[in-house]
Structures are given as structure tokens and as C-alpha cells.
Amino acid sequence: MEFYINFQRPLKKQSWGIDTLDLELDLVADVSKESAVNWRWKDVTRYVELCNTTFFSNRDRINVNRASILAKAEFEQVRNELLNYAEISAQSLDLSLLSNTTVLPDDVRKLL
């Protein structure tokens, strides 16, 4: 089973809507209950190309490095929970279960 971690700038409310920027680089966790997590990067070539321009700031690059370390550590802590939830979801996806989680922003939880 795979889990996908997308790196983007934090959402920022503007007068015209919500602003963010996808930082192109993504982290994929290939995992099962029986084995260690196999981590792989997605879109590395595009990320490196953009890092060699002024498209991303140094702060963006540092934040992606920090976030990848934190994401891996946090994923390891909730790994079995996610796998159990994924198994249940595959059988019958009930979005109301998500409304009680702290992972979703409040405004999204209210919609469920």
C-alpha cells in the first residue's frame, strides 16, 4: 500500500481566495504491516530543475528538507493506524469517520 506526501507552501487566505504553491517534490511511502517503510521521492528531476532557478527560495528548500524528516518520523508513529484505516476504507469508505480527526482543518471537518 502506498501513502503520498505532498510538499507545498502553507495555505494563506488572501482577499481573492486561498494562496499556496506546490513545491513539486513529493514523498511516497510504500508500506505493509510486515515490512519496513520503503521511501521514495517523486518528481525529483523537476524539483532540482526549479531549485537551480530562482523559482524556489532558499527558505522553501530548507523547509522541504525539514518537512521530509518530520513527515517520515510522524508517519512511522501512525503507520499501523493508517494501515488499519486504509483497510476499513477499502471495504466501505465512510467520510463521517474523518470528521473526528485532528488531521483535517476545522473548516474541512465541518463539511463532512
JOSULWO-V497416 format. One record per backbone hydrogen bond with DSSP energy under -1.0 kcal/mol. NH is the residue of the N-H (numbers start at 0). CO is the residue of the C=O. Records with the same first field share a line. If there is no record, write none. Layout:
NH->CO + CO
This chain:
2->28
4->26
6->24
8->20
11->18
13->16
18->11
22->6
24->22
25->41
26->4
27->39
28->2
29->37
30->0
37->29
39->27
41->25
46->42
47->43
48->44
49->45
50->46
51->47
52->49
60->56
61->57
62->58
63->59
64->60
65->61
66->62
67->63
68->64
69->65
70->66
71->67
72->68
73->69
74->70
75->71
76->72
77->73
81->77
82->78
83->79
84->80
85->81
86->82
87->83
88->84
89->85
90->86
91->87
96->93
97->94
100->97
108->104
109->105
110->107
111->108
